[in-house]
Structures are given as structure tokens and as C-alpha cells.
Amino acid sequence: MIYLQLFWVYLKIGLLGFGGGYAMLSMIQFEVVEKHAWMTMSEFADVVALSQMTPGPISINCATYVGYQVGGIFGSLLASFSIVLPSLILLYFVLRYLFKHKDNFIIKTTLRDLKPFIAGLIFAAAMLMMNKTTFSDFGIGENNISVIICAVTFVAIFFFKVNPMIMIAISGVAGLAFF
């Protein structure tokens, strides 16, 4: 039964998730933490952190890890396959159509107008991850080290164009030093 649930959950996420892995995080979090309670919010935050550090798309990395936690090796393979299956099928048909009609005004306009929607999904995923579990030292009278690490990382990457891999390493060392 758990394998059928894993397949269905990640098939839905793969089919309805639009905008990439970060945009899918809120859907994954709802299914994994809230609806099925396969893990706690703290465990999910750890999964997201690990998924960001490992190579590959974050949504597939999350699916693989959650699938393994819930159903072992077969669960990880099933969840990973399920999340990419809709994309593989749709990609085949969409690419055939797009290449045939690539200069169509409606197609160009639709793709352009989806950009703010995708940005909103990514912002929603970021807001879901900003909670007391992730920022355990946040608040008045707290030292707020995790908030400072987050802010410094954002400024370094966004404004000073520091390589994100370098900031991941520095943030990891800072986390080890302070926590």
C-alpha cells in the first residue's frame, strides 16, 4: 500500500508541479509532512538541505530520500521515477508541438506570462522554509545566528555574485561552529 501511495503522491507532484524543483517544495512539504505525516517538519527541512547540497534537481533528490525513508530502496526508485514520469511523457508531446509552432504569438505570450507565476511559487517555497524549525534561534533575545547566516549568504550570492557552492561550504562551517 505504501508503494502505491508513494507512486501516486509523486506522480501528482510531477504532473502538477510547474516551475522547477524549488516551486515544487511547497507541494512536497504538504504531502510528506502534513497529509501523510511520513516525516516531521524538522526532518523535511533536513531533507531539503541535503537535497540542495547533492547534485541533481532538488525535487528528485527529495523524492529519492523520502521514498527511501518510507519504502527502502524500492521506495526511493519508485518515488524518483514517479516524479519524472509526467515530465517525460509531456515533454515528448510539448516539444513536438512547440517546434512545429515556435513563432506562434499565443505560445510566446503564454510562456512570457508564466514567469511571474513561477517566481511566486519559488517565493512561496522559501516562505514555507522560513519557520521556527529551520531558524531555531530566531526571535527577540535570541542570538539569531541562523538568520545572520541566511542574510549574509543571500547578500553574497545575489549582490556580490559569490559562487553558491562556496557559500554552502561557508554556511556549513558556520553552522558547525555555532550550533
FIKOLZA-1660 file (N, C-alpha, C; in steps of 0.1 Angstrom, whole numbers, plus 5000, padded with zeros to 4 digits):
% residues 179
   i   px   py   pz ch aa at
   1 5008 4988 5000  A  M  N
   1 5000 5000 5000  A  M CA
   1 5009 5013 5000  A  M  C
   2 5020 5012 5008  A  I  N
   2 5028 5024 5008  A  I CA
   2 5035 5027 4995  A  I  C
   3 5037 5017 4987  A  Y  N
   3 5043 5019 4974  A  Y CA
   3 5033 5026 4964  A  Y  C
   4 5021 5022 4965  A  L  N
   4 5010 5028 4957  A  L CA
   4 5009 5043 4961  A  L  C
   5 5009 5046 4974  A  Q  N
   5 5008 5059 4979  A  Q CA
   5 5020 5068 4974  A  Q  C
   6 5032 5062 4975  A  L  N
   6 5044 5069 4971  A  L CA
   6 5043 5072 4956  A  L  C
   7 5039 5062 4948  A  F  N
   7 5037 5064 4934  A  F CA
   7 5027 5075 4931  A  F  C
   8 5016 5075 4937  A  W  N
   8 5005 5084 4934  A  W CA
   8 5009 5099 4939  A  W  C
   9 5015 5100 4951  A  V  N
   9 5019 5113 4956  A  V CA
   9 5029 5120 4946  A  V  C
  10 5039 5112 4943  A  Y  N
  10 5050 5118 4934  A  Y CA
  10 5046 5120 4920  A  Y  C
  11 5036 5111 4915  A  L  N
  11 5031 5113 4902  A  L CA
  11 5023 5126 4901  A  L  C
  12 5015 5129 4912  A  K  N
  12 5007 5141 4912  A  K CA
  12 5017 5153 4913  A  K  C
  13 5027 5152 4921  A  I  N
  13 5036 5164 4922  A  I CA
  13 5043 5166 4909  A  I  C
  14 5047 5155 4902  A  G  N
  14 5054 5156 4889  A  G CA
  14 5045 5162 4879  A  G  C
  15 5032 5158 4879  A  L  N
  15 5022 5163 4869  A  L CA
  15 5018 5177 4872  A  L  C
  16 5016 5181 4884  A  L  N
  16 5010 5194 4888  A  L CA
  16 5021 5204 4891  A  L  C
  17 5033 5200 4894  A  G  N
  17 5044 5209 4898  A  G CA
  17 5049 5216 4886  A  G  C
  18 5049 5229 4886  A  F  N
  18 5054 5237 4875  A  F CA
  18 5064 5247 4879  A  F  C
  19 5075 5249 4873  A  G  N
  19 5084 5259 4877  A  G CA
  19 5097 5254 4883  A  G  C
  20 5099 5241 4883  A  G  N
  20 5111 5236 4888  A  G CA
  20 5110 5231 4902  A  G  C
  21 5121 5225 4907  A  G  N
  21 5122 5219 4920  A  G CA
  21 5118 5228 4932  A  G  C
  22 5123 5240 4932  A  Y  N
  22 5120 5249 4943  A  Y CA
  22 5105 5253 4943  A  Y  C
  23 5099 5254 4932  A  A  N
  23 5085 5257 4931  A  A CA
  23 5077 5245 4936  A  A  C
  24 5082 5233 4935  A  M  N
  24 5075 5221 4939  A  M CA
  24 5076 5218 4954  A  M  C
  25 5086 5225 4961  A  L  N
  25 5088 5222 4975  A  L CA
  25 5076 5223 4984  A  L  C
  26 5068 5233 4981  A  S  N
  26 5056 5235 4989  A  S CA
  26 5046 5224 4988  A  S  C
  27 5045 5218 4975  A  M  N
  27 5037 5207 4973  A  M CA
  27 5042 5194 4980  A  M  C
  28 5055 5192 4979  A  I  N
  28 5062 5181 4985  A  I CA
  28 5060 5182 5000  A  I  C
  29 5062 5193 5006  A  Q  N
  29 5061 5195 5020  A  Q CA
  29 5047 5192 5025  A  Q  C
  30 5037 5197 5017  A  F  N
  30 5023 5194 5021  A  F CA
  30 5020 5179 5021  A  F  C
  31 5024 5172 5011  A  E  N
  31 5021 5158 5010  A  E CA
  31 5029 5150 5020  A  E  C
  32 5042 5153 5022  A  V  N
  32 5051 5145 5030  A  V CA
  32 5049 5147 5045  A  V  C
  33 5047 5160 5049  A  V  N
  33 5047 5164 5063  A  V CA
  33 5032 5165 5068  A  V  C
  34 5024 5172 5061  A  E  N
  34 5011 5175 5066  A  E CA
  34 5001 5164 5063  A  E  C
  35 5000 5159 5050  A  K  N
  35 4989 5150 5046  A  K CA
  35 4992 5136 5051  A  K  C
  36 5004 5131 5048  A  H  N
  36 5008 5117 5051  A  H CA
  36 5016 5115 5063  A  H  C
  37 5022 5125 5069  A  A  N
  37 5030 5125 5081  A  A CA
  37 5041 5115 5080  A  A  C
  38 5047 5114 5068  A  W  N
  38 5058 5105 5067  A  W CA
  38 5071 5110 5074  A  W  C
  39 5072 5123 5077  A  M  N
  39 5083 5129 5084  A  M CA
  39 5078 5142 5090  A  M  C
  40 5086 5146 5100  A  T  N
  40 5083 5159 5107  A  T CA
  40 5088 5171 5099  A  T  C
  41 5084 5183 5102  A  M  N
  41 5089 5195 5095  A  M CA
  41 5104 5196 5097  A  M  C
  42 5109 5193 5108  A  S  N
  42 5123 5193 5111  A  S CA
  42 5131 5183 5102  A  S  C
  43 5126 5171 5101  A  E  N
  43 5132 5161 5092  A  E CA
  43 5131 5166 5077  A  E  C
  44 5120 5172 5073  A  F  N
  44 5118 5177 5060  A  F CA
  44 5128 5188 5057  A  F  C
  45 5130 5197 5067  A  A  N
  45 5140 5208 5065  A  A CA
  45 5154 5202 5062  A  A  C
  46 5157 5191 5069  A  D  N
  46 5170 5184 5067  A  D CA
  46 5170 5178 5053  A  D  C
  47 5159 5172 5049  A  V  N
  47 5159 5166 5035  A  V CA
  47 5161 5177 5025  A  V  C
  48 5155 5189 5026  A  V  N
  48 5157 5200 5017  A  V CA
  48 5171 5204 5017  A  V  C
  49 5177 5205 5029  A  A  N
  49 5191 5210 5029  A  A CA
  49 5200 5199 5022  A  A  C
  50 5198 5187 5025  A  L  N
  50 5206 5176 5018  A  L CA
  50 5204 5176 5003  A  L  C
  51 5191 5178 4999  A  S  N
  51 5188 5178 4985  A  S CA
  51 5194 5190 4978  A  S  C
  52 5196 5201 4985  A  Q  N
  52 5203 5212 4978  A  Q CA
  52 5218 5210 4977  A  Q  C
  53 5223 5203 4986  A  M  N
  53 5238 5200 4986  A  M CA
  53 5242 5189 4976  A  M  C
  54 5233 5180 4973  A  T  N
  54 5236 5169 4964  A  T CA
  54 5234 5173 4950  A  T  C
  55 5241 5167 4941  A  P  N
  55 5239 5170 4926  A  P CA
  55 5225 5166 4922  A  P  C
  56 5220 5173 4912  A  G  N
  56 5207 5170 4906  A  G CA
  56 5196 5179 4911  A  G  C
  57 5184 5177 4904  A  P  N
  57 5173 5185 4908  A  P CA
  57 5168 5183 4922  A  P  C
  58 5164 5193 4929  A  I  N
  58 5160 5192 4943  A  I CA
  58 5148 5184 4945  A  I  C
  59 5138 5185 4935  A  S  N
  59 5126 5177 4937  A  S CA
  59 5129 5162 4936  A  S  C
  60 5138 5158 4927  A  I  N
  60 5141 5144 4925  A  I CA
  60 5149 5139 4937  A  I  C
  61 5158 5147 4942  A  N  N
  61 5166 5144 4954  A  N CA
  61 5157 5142 4966  A  N  C
  62 5147 5151 4968  A  C  N
  62 5137 5150 4979  A  C CA
  62 5129 5137 4977  A  C  C
  63 5125 5134 4965  A  A  N
  63 5117 5122 4963  A  A CA
  63 5125 5110 4966  A  A  C
  64 5137 5110 4962  A  T  N
  64 5146 5098 4964  A  T CA
  64 5147 5096 4979  A  T  C
  65 5150 5106 4987  A  Y  N
  65 5153 5105 5001  A  Y CA
  65 5140 5101 5008  A  Y  C
  66 5129 5108 5005  A  V  N
  66 5116 5104 5012  A  V CA
  66 5112 5090 5008  A  V  C
  67 5113 5087 4996  A  G  N
  67 5110 5073 4992  A  G CA
  67 5118 5063 4999  A  G  C
  68 5131 5066 5001  A  Y  N
  68 5139 5056 5009  A  Y CA
  68 5135 5055 5023  A  Y  C
  69 5132 5067 5029  A  Q  N
  69 5128 5067 5043  A  Q CA
  69 5115 5059 5045  A  Q  C
  70 5106 5060 5035  A  V  N
  70 5092 5054 5037  A  V CA
  70 5092 5039 5032  A  V  C
  71 5099 5037 5021  A  G  N
  71 5098 5023 5014  A  G CA
  71 5111 5017 5011  A  G  C
  72 5122 5021 5016  A  G  N
  72 5135 5015 5013  A  G CA
  72 5140 5018 4999  A  G  C
  73 5149 5009 4994  A  I  N
  73 5155 5011 4981  A  I CA
  73 5144 5012 4970  A  I  C
  74 5134 5002 4970  A  F  N
  74 5124 5002 4960  A  F CA
  74 5115 5015 4961  A  F  C
  75 5113 5020 4973  A  G  N
  75 5105 5032 4975  A  G CA
  75 5113 5044 4969  A  G  C
  76 5126 5045 4971  A  S  N
  76 5133 5056 4965  A  S CA
  76 5133 5055 4950  A  S  C
  77 5134 5044 4944  A  L  N
  77 5134 5042 4930  A  L CA
  77 5120 5046 4924  A  L  C
  78 5110 5041 4931  A  L  N
  78 5096 5044 4927  A  L CA
  78 5092 5059 4928  A  L  C
  79 5096 5065 4939  A  A  N
  79 5093 5079 4941  A  A CA
  79 5101 5088 4930  A  A  C
  80 5113 5084 4928  A  S  N
  80 5121 5092 4918  A  S CA
  80 5115 5090 4904  A  S  C
  81 5112 5078 4900  A  F  N
  81 5106 5075 4887  A  F CA
  81 5092 5082 4886  A  F  C
  82 5084 5082 4896  A  S  N
  82 5071 5088 4896  A  S CA
  82 5071 5103 4894  A  S  C
  83 5081 5110 4900  A  I  N
  83 5081 5124 4899  A  I CA
  83 5085 5129 4885  A  I  C
  84 5093 5120 4878  A  V  N
  84 5098 5124 4865  A  V CA
  84 5089 5119 4853  A  V  C
  85 5081 5109 4856  A  L  N
  85 5073 5103 4846  A  L CA
  85 5064 5112 4838  A  L  C
  86 5056 5121 4845  A  P  N
  86 5048 5130 4838  A  P CA
  86 5056 5140 4829  A  P  C
  87 5067 5144 4834  A  S  N
  87 5075 5153 4826  A  S CA
  87 5081 5147 4813  A  S  C
  88 5085 5134 4815  A  L  N
  88 5090 5127 4803  A  L CA
  88 5079 5126 4792  A  L  C
  89 5067 5122 4797  A  I  N
  89 5056 5120 4787  A  I CA
  89 5052 5133 4781  A  I  C
  90 5050 5143 4789  A  L  N
  90 5046 5156 4784  A  L CA
  90 5056 5163 4776  A  L  C
  91 5069 5161 4780  A  L  N
  91 5080 5168 4772  A  L CA
  91 5080 5163 4758  A  L  C
  92 5078 5150 4756  A  Y  N
  92 5078 5145 4742  A  Y CA
  92 5067 5152 4733  A  Y  C
  93 5055 5153 4739  A  F  N
  93 5044 5159 4731  A  F CA
  93 5045 5174 4730  A  F  C
  94 5049 5180 4740  A  V  N
  94 5051 5195 4740  A  V CA
  94 5062 5199 4731  A  V  C
  95 5073 5193 4731  A  L  N
  95 5084 5197 4722  A  L CA
  95 5080 5195 4708  A  L  C
  96 5073 5184 4705  A  R  N
  96 5068 5182 4691  A  R CA
  96 5060 5194 4686  A  R  C
  97 5050 5198 4695  A  Y  N
  97 5041 5209 4692  A  Y CA
  97 5049 5222 4691  A  Y  C
  98 5057 5225 4701  A  L  N
  98 5064 5238 4702  A  L CA
  98 5074 5240 4690  A  L  C
  99 5081 5230 4686  A  F  N
  99 5090 5231 4674  A  F CA
  99 5082 5233 4661  A  F  C
 100 5070 5228 4661  A  K  N
 100 5062 5230 4649  A  K CA
 100 5056 5244 4649  A  K  C
 101 5053 5250 4660  A  H  N
 101 5046 5263 4661  A  H CA
 101 5054 5273 4670  A  H  C
 102 5067 5273 4668  A  K  N
 102 5076 5281 4677  A  K CA
 102 5074 5296 4675  A  K  C
 103 5069 5301 4664  A  D  N
 103 5067 5315 4662  A  D CA
 103 5053 5320 4665  A  D  C
 104 5045 5312 4670  A  N  N
 104 5031 5315 4673  A  N CA
 104 5030 5325 4684  A  N  C
 105 5022 5336 4682  A  F  N
 105 5021 5347 4692  A  F CA
 105 5016 5342 4705  A  F  C
 106 5006 5333 4705  A  I  N
 106 4999 5328 4718  A  I CA
 106 5009 5320 4726  A  I  C
 107 5017 5312 4719  A  I  N
 107 5027 5304 4727  A  I CA
 107 5038 5313 4733  A  I  C
 108 5043 5323 4725  A  K  N
 108 5053 5332 4730  A  K CA
 108 5047 5340 4742  A  K  C
 109 5035 5345 4741  A  T  N
 109 5029 5353 4752  A  T CA
 109 5026 5344 4764  A  T  C
 110 5021 5332 4763  A  T  N
 110 5019 5324 4774  A  T CA
 110 5031 5320 4782  A  T  C
 111 5042 5317 4775  A  L  N
 111 5055 5314 4781  A  L CA
 111 5060 5326 4789  A  L  C
 112 5059 5338 4783  A  R  N
 112 5063 5350 4789  A  R CA
 112 5055 5353 4802  A  R  C
 113 5042 5351 4801  A  D  N
 113 5033 5354 4812  A  D CA
 113 5034 5345 4824  A  D  C
 114 5040 5333 4822  A  L  N
 114 5041 5323 4833  A  L CA
 114 5053 5327 4842  A  L  C
 115 5062 5335 4838  A  K  N
 115 5074 5338 4846  A  K CA
 115 5070 5344 4860  A  K  C
 116 5061 5353 4861  A  P  N
 116 5058 5358 4875  A  P CA
 116 5051 5347 4883  A  P  C
 117 5043 5339 4877  A  F  N
 117 5037 5328 4884  A  F CA
 117 5048 5318 4890  A  F  C
 118 5058 5315 4882  A  I  N
 118 5068 5306 4887  A  I CA
 118 5076 5313 4898  A  I  C
 119 5079 5326 4897  A  A  N
 119 5086 5333 4907  A  A CA
 119 5078 5333 4920  A  A  C
 120 5065 5334 4919  A  G  N
 120 5056 5334 4931  A  G CA
 120 5057 5320 4938  A  G  C
 121 5057 5309 4930  A  L  N
 121 5058 5296 4936  A  L CA
 121 5072 5294 4943  A  L  C
 122 5082 5299 4937  A  I  N
 122 5095 5298 4944  A  I CA
 122 5096 5306 4957  A  I  C
 123 5090 5318 4956  A  F  N
 123 5089 5326 4968  A  F CA
 123 5081 5319 4979  A  F  C
 124 5070 5313 4975  A  A  N
 124 5061 5305 4985  A  A CA
 124 5069 5294 4991  A  A  C
 125 5077 5287 4984  A  A  N
 125 5086 5276 4989  A  A CA
 125 5096 5282 4999  A  A  C
 126 5101 5293 4996  A  A  N
 126 5111 5300 5005  A  A CA
 126 5104 5304 5018  A  A  C
 127 5092 5309 5017  A  M  N
 127 5085 5313 5029  A  M CA
 127 5081 5301 5038  A  M  C
 128 5078 5290 5031  A  L  N
 128 5074 5278 5039  A  L CA
 128 5086 5273 5047  A  L  C
 129 5098 5275 5042  A  M  N
 129 5110 5270 5048  A  M CA
 129 5115 5280 5059  A  M  C
 130 5109 5292 5060  A  M  N
 130 5113 5302 5070  A  M CA
 130 5104 5300 5082  A  M  C
 131 5107 5291 5090  A  N  N
 131 5098 5289 5102  A  N CA
 131 5107 5286 5114  A  N  C
 132 5101 5284 5126  A  K  N
 132 5108 5283 5138  A  K CA
 132 5117 5270 5138  A  K  C
 133 5113 5260 5131  A  T  N
 133 5121 5248 5130  A  T CA
 133 5134 5250 5123  A  T  C
 134 5133 5257 5112  A  T  N
 134 5145 5260 5104  A  T CA
 134 5154 5270 5110  A  T  C
 135 5148 5281 5115  A  F  N
 135 5155 5292 5122  A  F CA
 135 5152 5290 5137  A  F  C
 136 5159 5280 5143  A  S  N
 136 5156 5277 5157  A  S CA
 136 5160 5288 5167  A  S  C
 137 5169 5297 5163  A  D  N
 137 5174 5307 5172  A  D CA
 137 5168 5321 5169  A  D  C
 138 5157 5321 5161  A  F  N
 138 5151 5334 5157  A  F CA
 138 5142 5339 5168  A  F  C
 139 5143 5352 5170  A  G  N
 139 5134 5359 5180  A  G CA
 139 5141 5369 5188  A  G  C
 140 5133 5377 5195  A  I  N
 140 5139 5388 5203  A  I CA
 140 5146 5381 5215  A  I  C
 141 5158 5385 5218  A  G  N
 141 5165 5379 5229  A  G CA
 141 5173 5367 5225  A  G  C
 142 5172 5363 5213  A  E  N
 142 5180 5351 5208  A  E CA
 142 5192 5357 5200  A  E  C
 143 5202 5348 5198  A  N  N
 143 5214 5353 5191  A  N CA
 143 5212 5354 5176  A  N  C
 144 5202 5347 5170  A  N  N
 144 5198 5349 5156  A  N CA
 144 5209 5345 5146  A  N  C
 145 5218 5336 5150  A  I  N
 145 5229 5332 5141  A  I CA
 145 5224 5326 5128  A  I  C
 146 5213 5318 5128  A  S  N
 146 5208 5312 5116  A  S CA
 146 5203 5323 5106  A  S  C
 147 5197 5333 5112  A  V  N
 147 5191 5344 5104  A  V CA
 147 5203 5352 5098  A  V  C
 148 5213 5354 5105  A  I  N
 148 5225 5361 5100  A  I CA
 148 5232 5353 5089  A  I  C
 149 5234 5340 5091  A  I  N
 149 5240 5332 5081  A  I CA
 149 5231 5333 5068  A  I  C
 150 5218 5332 5069  A  C  N
 150 5209 5333 5058  A  C CA
 150 5211 5346 5051  A  C  C
 151 5211 5357 5058  A  A  N
 151 5211 5370 5052  A  A CA
 151 5225 5373 5045  A  A  C
 152 5236 5369 5052  A  V  N
 152 5249 5370 5046  A  V CA
 152 5250 5362 5033  A  V  C
 153 5245 5350 5033  A  T  N
 153 5246 5341 5022  A  T CA
 153 5238 5348 5010  A  T  C
 154 5226 5353 5013  A  F  N
 154 5218 5359 5003  A  F CA
 154 5225 5371 4997  A  F  C
 155 5230 5380 5005  A  V  N
 155 5237 5392 5000  A  V CA
 155 5250 5388 4992  A  V  C
 156 5257 5378 4997  A  A  N
 156 5269 5374 4990  A  A CA
 156 5266 5368 4976  A  A  C
 157 5256 5360 4975  A  I  N
 157 5252 5354 4962  A  I CA
 157 5245 5364 4953  A  I  C
 158 5236 5371 4958  A  F  N
 158 5227 5380 4950  A  F CA
 158 5235 5393 4945  A  F  C
 159 5241 5399 4955  A  F  N
 159 5248 5412 4951  A  F CA
 159 5262 5411 4947  A  F  C
 160 5270 5402 4953  A  F  N
 160 5284 5401 4951  A  F CA
 160 5287 5389 4941  A  F  C
 161 5277 5381 4937  A  K  N
 161 5279 5370 4928  A  K CA
 161 5289 5360 4932  A  K  C
 162 5289 5357 4945  A  V  N
 162 5298 5347 4951  A  V CA
 162 5292 5333 4946  A  V  C
 163 5300 5324 4943  A  N  N
 163 5296 5311 4939  A  N CA
 163 5288 5304 4950  A  N  C
 164 5276 5299 4947  A  P  N
 164 5267 5293 4957  A  P CA
 164 5274 5281 4964  A  P  C
 165 5282 5274 4957  A  M  N
 165 5289 5262 4963  A  M CA
 165 5298 5267 4975  A  M  C
 166 5305 5278 4972  A  I  N
 166 5314 5284 4983  A  I CA
 166 5305 5288 4995  A  I  C
 167 5294 5294 4992  A  M  N
 167 5285 5299 5003  A  M CA
 167 5279 5287 5011  A  M  C
 168 5276 5276 5004  A  I  N
 168 5271 5264 5011  A  I CA
 168 5282 5259 5020  A  I  C
 169 5295 5258 5015  A  A  N
 169 5306 5254 5024  A  A CA
 169 5308 5263 5036  A  A  C
 170 5308 5276 5033  A  I  N
 170 5310 5285 5044  A  I CA
 170 5298 5285 5054  A  I  C
 171 5286 5284 5049  A  S  N
 171 5274 5283 5058  A  S CA
 171 5275 5270 5066  A  S  C
 172 5279 5259 5060  A  G  N
 172 5280 5247 5068  A  G CA
 172 5291 5247 5079  A  G  C
 173 5302 5253 5076  A  V  N
 173 5312 5255 5086  A  V CA
 173 5307 5264 5097  A  V  C
 174 5301 5275 5093  A  A  N
 174 5295 5284 5103  A  A CA
 174 5284 5277 5112  A  A  C
 175 5276 5269 5106  A  G  N
 175 5266 5261 5113  A  G CA
 175 5273 5252 5123  A  G  C
 176 5283 5245 5119  A  L  N
 176 5290 5236 5128  A  L CA
 176 5297 5244 5139  A  L  C
 177 5302 5255 5136  A  A  N
 177 5309 5263 5147  A  A CA
 177 5299 5269 5157  A  A  C
 178 5287 5273 5153  A  F  N
 178 5278 5279 5162  A  F CA
 178 5268 5270 5168  A  F  C
 179 5265 5259 5162  A  F  N
 179 5255 5250 5167  A  F CA
 179 5261 5237 5171  A  F  C
% end
